[in-house]
């Protein structure tokens, strides 16, 4: 049922922001790339190329994109450019990735050397942005042989973990304001006050993707391996009885709190990938259970006769936005609209399914007896 839903969804997909380069489309692009990688089915690569090609000119220009916005969200879709460049060798994809790399080269940073979330959010680090920018920077550095880019990204993720860690909760704050000027920022720590499920989803996906890119040794040397394991174990403890995660992830007693689909998809992906990478049956089983919970409980047939992914927080953030101020309180996160079929939920669900397929293939390969062991090695 999931694969049928994905096929129907991407066949009818319209760009999230009217065709402008954006991270929401990038979530779908990641899902398509990983489905192609997991299944080898050409249809997923064809969908990916069709959608990306509508936003990339032959000279690598990106629709509606401006470096001067210094919006870290815009970097995420660049991972699709790297994937397609490796797949096809077409220069426009490399040129587009180079454009995004130029943004990162000039992107403003905190004094602690972590990228600002956006130019309009100065001195701020959000967990969202760690996923948007740092895996791309590592992939691009590996593609071009620029080791300094990889090392810089690893240093940034380590620093960001230190800045946002809330020891008493075993979790990470959604945002950190180095300037302490935002009303949502604690005047002593600079951290925002609550733990939003999707923010921890973005962070967890960043950590497992980086671990895959740099390997177990690289993650350990960067000082993020133990932190990743500890976070994932804590998140498993916070699941609801139906194997999902709450909008305000550690506040089950909060009136109106609800199990949120995009966070559940992201954390299912992170757990399944962590289990595939390190062989942890604990993480793999938990991630698969949460993926199944989404497929069975949140993929609902609508009045139009089609399946829809329900229960997705449309958007949430910190500070000023559309004339309102988002104060980062637990109550604030419960005021945002809940919608169906949003790319921030569907893309990670595609990714979680792809990881489940890859994990199953790995387990099957490990069960297969080695031919030489079974029949003897020729003398």
N, C-alpha and C positions, 0 to 999 in steps of 0.2 A: 504493500500500500504506500509506503514512504516513497519508493522510487517512482511510482505513478504520480504521486503528488508533486514531486520535484520536477518531473517532465512537464506536467501541465503548467506548473507555476512559471518555470523559466521560458516556456514557449510563448506565454502571454505577458511576460515581464516588461514593464515600462520603466525607463530610468527614474530613479527615485527623485531627483531634483531637475526634472525636465531635460535631462541629457547632460547636465554639468557634472564634471568629475567630482566624485564624492565617496565617502567611506561606506555609505549604506550600500551602494552598488558593489563596493569592494567586498562586502560580506558575501554577496551572492557569487562574486568571482572566486573567492576562496573556496566556497562550497563546490563550485563546478570543477575547479582545478583538482581538488582532492578526490572528488568522485571519479574524474578521469584517471587519476593516479591509482586509485583503488581498484577500479573495474577494468581499465583499458578500453572502455567503450568509447568510440569516437564521438558519439552524440554529445557527450558532456564537453569535450574540447570544442566541438562545432558551436555549441551554444555560447561558450566562453568567448570564442573568437568573434562571433557575430556581435555580441554585446559590447565587447571592448573596442572593436573596430569602429563602431559608431561614435566613439569618443576620442579616437587617436588619429591625427592626420598623418600623411606619409612622411612628414618631417618631425614626427614625434610630439606635435603640439597636442595639448589635452584640453578638451572642450570646457570652456568656462573657468579655466584654472589660472590663478595668478600667484606667482611666488611671493609677491609682496603682502599677501594676506597672512603668511606664516601660520598656516593652519595645519597642525600636525595630523588632523583627521585625513587630510587629502593624500597622505603618503600610503595608506593601507592598500588602495587599489593598485599601487605600483608592484605589488607582489604578483599580480596577474600579468603585468608586462614582462617580468623576469621569467615567469612560467612559459608564456607564449614565445618569448625570444628563444628560450632553450628548446622549445618544441618545434618552432618553425624556422628560426634563424633570420626572421625578417627584421631589418634594421630599425624600423619605426618603433618597435617595442623597446629596443635598447636606448634609442634617443629619448623616448618618453621617460624611461627609468633614470636616465642621466639628468633630465630636467628636475625630477623630484630629488635626486641626490644633490643638485645645486641648491635647492631650497634648504635641505638639511645642513649643508655646509655654511649657510648664512643664518640659520635659524637661531633666534635669541635663546639664551640659556639663563638659568638661575645662577647665582654665584657658586652653587654647589655643582654646576656644570651639567645639569639636566635640562633638556629642551622645555621651554615654555609650552603650555598646552596650545595656546593660540596667541597671536599678537594682541587680540582684544581681551585676553586673560593673562596679563603680564605677571611674571614671577610665580606662576602657578604650575604645579605638576598634578595631573589627574591620572588615575589608573588607566582610564580609557586610552590616553595618549601613549602609554608604554606599549600597548599592542599595536596601535596605529603606525608607530614610527620605527621601533627598534628591530623587530624581525626583518623588515625591509632593509634597513641599513646593514644588517649582518649578511643577508642574502646578496645584496648589491656588492658589498665588500668582498665576499667570497667569489662572486662572478668576475669582478675586475682585478682580483688579487691585491686589494688594498687592505692589508691586515689591520692598519690603524683604525679603519672604520669599524671593524669587528670588535677590536679592543675597546674603543670608545663606547660602543653600544652596550657592551658587557659592564663597563664601569658605570654607565648611566643606570642600568637596571638595578645594580647593586646599591647605588646611592639612593635611588627612589624607594627601594624596599626599606632602607634604614630610615628615611624621612617619614614614611607613611605607616610604619608598623605600630600597631596598638597592642602592646604585650599582654595586657590584661584580658583582651578579647581573643588573642591568637589570630587576629585578622589585620587588614590594612584599611586605612581611611580612604574614602573616595578621592579626596583632594588634599593638597598641601600648598599653603601660600607662604612663600619665603618672606614676603614683605609684611605679613601679618596685618594687611590693610583691609582684607575682606571681612565682612560681618560674620561669615560662616567659619572663619579661621579662629582656632583657639589661640589666644594671645601668647601663650607660652610655647605650645608645640607647633602651631601653624596648621594643624590638621583639622579637617572637617569632622563634624560630630557623629555621623552615623555610618552604617555599613550597608551600602546598596548592593543588592545581589548581582546586578549586571556589571557593576564596576569590578567586583571580584571575579566575575566571569572573564572580563577583558584581561585582567591581570593573570589569571590562571592560564588562559590561552597563550599569552605572551611568554610565560615561563616555560611551558612545555614545548612551544615552537622553538624557542631559543635553545632549549636542551637538545632538541633534535638536530638543529643546525650546527651546533658546536660540539656535540657529543658529550658523553658523561664526564670525561676528563675536563673538557672546557667549561662545563657548567660548574663543576667542583672548584676549579681554579678561579672562576669568577665569583665564587662565594654565594651562588644561588641554588645549589643542589639541595642542601639541607633545608633551606627556607621553602623551596617548592614542595618537598615531601611533607614538611610540617603543616603548610597551608592546606594541602589537599586532604590530609588526615583530619584537620579541623573542619573542613567543609563537609566531609562525609558525616561527621558528627551532627552537623546542622541540617541535614536533610529532613524533610517532613515524613510523615508515615507513609505517604504515597511516593516517596523517592524523588521529591522535587525540592526546590529551594525558594524561600520567601523573598518578596520584594525588598523588605528590610530584613536581612538574612538571619540576624541573631535575635529577633524580637518576636517570638511566636505569640506572646501575650498581648501584642499591640492590636487594639481594635481596628478592624479593616485591613489588616495585613493579609497578603494573599500569595499563593504559590505562583511564581512568574515564569513564563515559558522561555524567554530568551536566556535568562540566567541559567535555567536548568539545561538548556541545550549546550550552552558554552561550557558549563561545568561537567556535563556528561562527556563532551569532547575532550576536555582536559584530562579527566580521569582515565578514559579509554586510551588516550595517547600515552599517558604516563605508564599505564599498565603494559601497553605494547612495548614501550621503550625499555623498561627495566624489569619486565616480567612479574610485576606485582599483581597477583591475583586479587588482592584486596581492592585495588583501584579499578581494575578491569571489570570486576563483578558489579561494583557500585555504579560505574559509568553505564554499563549495559542496562542495568535495572532502571536508571533514570531515563535513558533513551527509550526504553520500552514504555515507561510511564507517559512520556510525551506522545508517543505513537498511538497508544491506546486511549489516553485520556484527554488530549488536547488537539488531536487531529479529528475534526468534527465535520460531518456532512451538513452543509448549509441548505437554505431554502432553494438555492439555485442548483442543488444536486451535486455540487462540487465539494471536495474536501477543503477545509480551511484550518490553519494553525491558529488557535485562539490563545488569549491570555498573555499578550505581549505588551509590556510597557512601551508606549510610543516613543518617549524621549524623557531624559532627566539630565540634570546638570547642576552647576553651582554658579551663583552670582546672577548678574543681570541678564535677562533674556526676554525679548518680546514684551517689554514694559513691566515685567515682574521681577522680583528678586527671589532666587532659589537659595534658601538658607541652609540647606544640607541637613535639616532636622529629620528625624524619623517620620514625623507627620507629613513633611513636604513630599517625600517620595510616594506617599499614598494619594496625592492629589493629581498626579499625572494621568492622562488618558490611557486606557487599556484597549488595544486594537487587535485585529486579526491580520495574519499574513504579512507582517512587517518584515523587511529584509534583515533586520537585526536579530530576528528570531529564526527565520527560514534559513538564512545562510549558515549559522552555527548548527542548525539541525542537520543540514546537508553534510557539514563537516563531521559531526558526530557519527552519522551513519557511515560515512567513508572510513573513519577511523575504526569503527566496529568491523567493517569488511576487511581492512588491513590486518587487524588483530586476529581475526578468524583465520585468515590465510597463513599468518605466522604460526599460529598454534597448530594448524593442519600440517605445515611443513615440518614442525618439530616432532610430530607424531609419526611421520613417514620414516621407515627404517632406511638407513644408509645402504645403498646398493653394495658397496664394497664390504661393509660389515656383514651383510647377509650372505654374500656369496664368496667372500674371500677376495683379497687383492691379488691380481696376477703377479706371478713371480718374475 
